[in-house]
Amino acid sequence: MLLASSILRPAVAGPYGDDLSKCLVKSTSSEDKSQLVEWIFFSIALNPRVSGLTSIPDAKRDEANVKTGELFTRLIADSCKAETQHAVKYEGTAAISGAFQLLGQVAAQEIFADPAVVKGTEAFAKYIDSDRIEKALGASK
């Protein structure tokens, strides 16, 4: 699975990878992006550091894998076929990785924009020691 494994490798984007990234973002709906974030969440939840915090049924995980596989196929083989061909020809399969990393970031931005998520991510602020932060920043002047 050369193409599937290339999604997980870090990549440096060139002009063709940039074009592929733009096409992927343009070619995905909000629903597609939500599906991708769900798959990312399910994948992260496999890490032993957080696996005990959530329980994802195998059937739900499998459903997410199917949908993500279909999304990947549609984007690479149909919606962004020309951009994918050029990116791979001139920049290698790592260009696919970079493009999907950017798509994942865009999808996550949509999820993080939800008011409940914003509120949740700001909750730690009440535990910040402002005096210590100010002193630390003052020391760098």
LINPEJO-V421846 format. One record per residue. N is the residue number from 1. RES is the residue in one small letter. SS is DSSP state (~ for helix, > for strand, _ for the rest). PHI is phi in radians with two decimals (NA if undefined). D_LAST is the distance of its C-alpha to the last C-alpha in whole Angstrom. Layout:
# LINPEJO-V421846
N;RES;SS;PHI;D_LAST, N;RES;SS;PHI;D_LAST
This chain:
# LINPEJO-V421846
1;m;_;NA;52, 2;l;~;-0.99;50, 3;l;~;-1.18;48, 4;a;~;-1.11;48, 5;s;~;-1.23;46, 6;s;~;-1.23;44, 7;i;_;-1.10;42, 8;l;_;-1.58;40, 9;r;_;-1.57;39, 10;p;_;-1.13;36, 11;a;_;-2.52;36, 12;v;_;-1.85;34, 13;a;_;-1.43;36, 14;g;_;-1.92;38, 15;p;~;-1.09;39, 16;y;~;-1.32;42, 17;g;~;-1.13;40, 18;d;~;-1.09;38, 19;d;~;-1.09;42, 20;l;~;-1.13;43, 21;s;~;-1.00;40, 22;k;~;-1.04;40, 23;c;~;-1.13;44, 24;l;~;-1.05;43, 25;v;~;-1.13;41, 26;k;~;-1.14;44, 27;s;_;-1.59;46, 28;t;_;-1.95;45, 29;s;_;-1.46;46, 30;s;~;-1.06;44, 31;e;~;-1.12;47, 32;d;~;-1.05;46, 33;k;~;-1.15;42, 34;s;~;-1.10;43, 35;q;~;-1.06;45, 36;l;~;-1.14;43, 37;v;~;-1.13;40, 38;e;~;-1.07;43, 39;w;~;-1.10;44, 40;i;~;-1.08;40, 41;f;~;-1.04;40, 42;f;~;-1.06;43, 43;s;~;-1.19;42, 44;i;~;-1.09;39, 45;a;_;-1.12;41, 46;l;_;-1.37;43, 47;n;_;-1.14;40, 48;p;_;-0.98;41, 49;r;_;-1.16;38, 50;v;_;-2.20;39, 51;s;~;-1.05;42, 52;g;~;-1.38;43, 53;l;~;-1.54;42, 54;t;_;-2.59;44, 55;s;_;-2.19;48, 56;i;_;-1.97;48, 57;p;_;-1.05;52, 58;d;~;-0.97;53, 59;a;~;-1.11;55, 60;k;~;-1.19;52, 61;r;~;-1.11;50, 62;d;~;-1.12;53, 63;e;~;-1.06;53, 64;a;~;-1.13;49, 65;n;~;-1.11;50, 66;v;~;-1.07;53, 67;k;~;-1.10;51, 68;t;~;-1.23;48, 69;g;~;-1.07;51, 70;e;~;-1.15;53, 71;l;~;-1.11;50, 72;f;~;-0.99;48, 73;t;~;-1.08;52, 74;r;~;-1.05;52, 75;l;~;-1.16;49, 76;i;~;-1.32;50, 77;a;~;-1.56;53, 78;d;~;-2.14;54, 79;s;~;-1.04;51, 80;c;_;-2.17;49, 81;k;~;-1.03;52, 82;a;~;-1.12;51, 83;e;~;-1.11;47, 84;t;~;-1.14;48, 85;q;~;-1.04;50, 86;h;~;-1.16;48, 87;a;~;-1.08;45, 88;v;~;-1.20;47, 89;k;~;-1.09;49, 90;y;~;-1.73;46, 91;e;~;-2.25;43, 92;g;_;1.48;45, 93;t;_;-1.18;45, 94;a;~;-1.10;41, 95;a;~;-1.09;41, 96;i;~;-1.14;43, 97;s;~;-1.03;40, 98;g;~;-1.07;37, 99;a;~;-1.16;39, 100;f;~;-1.28;40, 101;q;~;-1.09;36, 102;l;~;-1.13;35, 103;l;~;-1.03;38, 104;g;~;-1.07;37, 105;q;~;-1.14;34, 106;v;~;-1.12;35, 107;a;~;-1.10;38, 108;a;~;-1.13;35, 109;q;~;-1.04;33, 110;e;~;-1.11;36, 111;i;~;-1.17;37, 112;f;~;-1.22;33, 113;a;_;-1.39;34, 114;d;_;-1.08;36, 115;p;~;-0.96;36, 116;a;~;-1.17;37, 117;v;~;-1.22;34, 118;v;~;-0.99;31, 119;k;~;-1.04;32, 120;g;~;-1.13;32, 121;t;~;-1.30;29, 122;e;~;-1.59;27, 123;a;~;-1.08;29, 124;f;~;-1.20;26, 125;a;~;-1.04;24, 126;k;~;-1.20;26, 127;y;~;-1.79;25, 128;i;_;-1.36;21, 129;d;_;-1.58;19, 130;s;~;-1.03;17, 131;d;~;-1.06;16, 132;r;~;-1.12;15, 133;i;~;-1.11;13, 134;e;~;-1.04;11, 135;k;~;-1.09;10, 136;a;~;-1.12;10, 137;l;~;-1.25;7, 138;g;~;-1.13;6, 139;a;~;-1.20;6, 140;s;_;-1.55;4, 141;k;_;-1.37;0
